[in-house]
């Protein structure tokens, strides 16, 4: 099944699908330095926690091209401002931090290599991060696939698809696999205000793949759930913390509460790279505040009075009690058990059968 790529590496450049133009136009940005990648992350040309983690790793490779250093230690020192610039782009999504720390660890372990060898190692690591993400997504899809039965209807929110990751997506991975297996199902996609990732990207992506998708406004979700039109909901996540609380696109919390009220299972697809065990509860997750223009305009057309006050939180936190299960590349788990995800002795016993 052919899928558009959110990001790719080619000939010392990073190519980023300009997602702000979707669905009207398919166009790739050609980034030749790390600042161009940082801006693409900030302005949502590329979005989705796994995809911006990959983009950050590739941005470091671009930075290396323009750094002259006599030693690995000097290269590391000159990269530190690059790391910080990338970490500041989107503070809620933990994947940037995960990717940067992975590259930092690689540099420190190989600090005595020649500069050229170290730069090559960094490049190979960035490419590896991309390849691993695609495999991770497919494994998430395999663990979530038992949820999909002939005739079922699944609801999703925002875009946790191939265009938010290295390929396949997280919440959409089982959809692609179900399609490949010939399972007949329907997807209801919420539009996802204010930037309309569900309307512009998820519906576009699923239609491109030949998946039956229906678009609704965000405030239709409750009525649809109440009417029993949805078998389960599956969403992605930008950060899941130790107690199982989940940060995702603003509006996810409301949807989870509606699911609880209407007895509809609410699943979260979460690559292990987005699980942050250093944070105890969702109350401590930094929540990104974005430009008010995202709320007061749509495609540069004003929809609100000039000067109106705006709250534009990019994410909210869904408490663990509203989450039926968290599905990772290691299996599905109860939120309370996610803290054991790195403990191989516990994982096999705690894995759920969906």
VENZIZI-V448326 format. One record per pair of residues at least 24 apart in sequence whose ideal C-beta (glycine too) atoms are under 7 Angstrom apart, sorted by the first residue. I is the first residue (numbers start at 1). J is the second residue. Records with the same first field share a line. If there is no record, write none. Layout:
I = J + J
//
This chain:
1 = 176 + 180 + 209
3 = 162 + 167 + 209
4 = 162 + 163 + 208
6 = 46 + 48 + 51 + 163 + 164 + 165
7 = 46 + 51 + 54 + 55
9 = 58 + 127
12 = 65
14 = 55 + 58 + 62
16 = 40 + 45 + 46 + 55
17 = 163
18 = 45
19 = 44 + 45 + 46 + 47 + 163 + 201
20 = 44 + 45
22 = 200 + 201 + 204
23 = 200 + 204
31 = 62
32 = 62
33 = 62 + 66
34 = 59 + 60 + 62 + 63 + 82
37 = 62
38 = 85 + 86 + 89
41 = 89 + 90
42 = 89
44 = 195
47 = 164
48 = 159 + 160 + 163 + 164 + 165
49 = 93 + 95 + 238 + 274
50 = 95 + 133 + 164 + 165 + 166 + 271 + 273
51 = 164 + 165
52 = 90 + 93 + 95 + 96
53 = 95 + 96 + 98 + 99 + 129 + 273
54 = 129 + 130 + 133 + 166
56 = 86 + 96 + 99 + 100
57 = 99 + 103 + 125 + 126 + 129
58 = 126
59 = 86
60 = 103 + 122 + 126
61 = 122 + 123 + 126
64 = 119 + 122
69 = 115
71 = 115
72 = 107 + 110 + 111 + 112 + 113 + 115 + 118
73 = 111
75 = 115 + 118
76 = 107 + 111
90 = 288
91 = 286 + 288
92 = 238 + 239 + 247 + 285 + 286 + 287 + 288 + 314 + 315
93 = 238 + 239
94 = 238 + 239 + 274 + 276
95 = 273 + 274
98 = 273
99 = 129
102 = 129
130 = 166
133 = 165 + 166
134 = 166 + 167 + 168
136 = 271 + 329
137 = 165 + 166 + 167 + 168 + 169 + 170 + 173
138 = 168 + 173
139 = 329
140 = 170 + 173 + 269 + 271 + 327 + 328 + 329
141 = 168 + 173 + 174 + 176 + 177
142 = 177
143 = 327 + 331 + 332
144 = 173 + 174 + 234 + 267 + 269 + 327 + 354
145 = 174 + 177 + 178
146 = 354
147 = 174 + 232 + 354
148 = 174 + 178 + 183 + 185
150 = 183 + 184
151 = 184
152 = 185 + 231
153 = 185 + 186 + 188 + 229 + 230 + 231
154 = 185 + 187 + 231 + 232 + 234
155 = 188 + 190 + 221 + 230 + 233
156 = 187 + 189 + 202 + 233 + 234 + 235
157 = 190 + 192 + 198 + 235 + 249 + 251 + 252 + 255
158 = 192 + 197 + 198 + 235 + 236 + 248 + 249
159 = 197 + 198 + 201 + 202
160 = 235 + 236 + 269
161 = 201 + 202 + 205
162 = 205
163 = 201 + 205
164 = 236
170 = 236 + 269 + 270 + 271
171 = 234 + 235 + 236 + 269
173 = 269
175 = 206 + 211
176 = 209
179 = 209 + 210 + 211
186 = 212 + 214
187 = 211 + 212 + 213
188 = 214 + 216 + 224 + 230
189 = 213 + 215
190 = 216 + 218 + 221
191 = 215 + 216 + 217 + 218
192 = 218 + 249 + 251
193 = 218
194 = 294 + 295 + 312
195 = 294
218 = 251
221 = 255 + 258
222 = 258
225 = 258 + 259 + 262 + 264
226 = 262
230 = 264
232 = 264 + 265 + 267
233 = 259 + 264 + 266 + 267
234 = 267 + 269
235 = 268
236 = 269
237 = 268 + 270 + 274
238 = 274 + 315
239 = 274 + 276 + 285
240 = 268 + 270 + 274 + 275 + 276 + 326 + 338
241 = 276 + 279 + 280 + 281 + 282 + 285
242 = 277 + 279 + 280 + 339
243 = 280 + 281 + 320
244 = 320 + 323 + 326 + 335 + 336 + 338
245 = 281 + 282 + 317 + 318 + 319 + 320
246 = 317 + 318 + 323
247 = 282 + 285 + 315 + 317
248 = 315 + 318
249 = 315
250 = 313 + 314 + 315 + 316
252 = 316 + 318
253 = 316 + 317 + 318
256 = 318 + 322 + 323
257 = 322
259 = 322
260 = 322
265 = 324
266 = 322 + 323 + 324
267 = 324 + 325 + 327
268 = 323 + 326 + 327
269 = 327
270 = 326 + 327 + 328
271 = 328 + 329
272 = 328 + 329 + 330 + 341
275 = 338 + 341
277 = 339
282 = 317 + 319
285 = 317
287 = 313 + 315
288 = 314 + 315
289 = 313
290 = 314
325 = 352 + 354
//
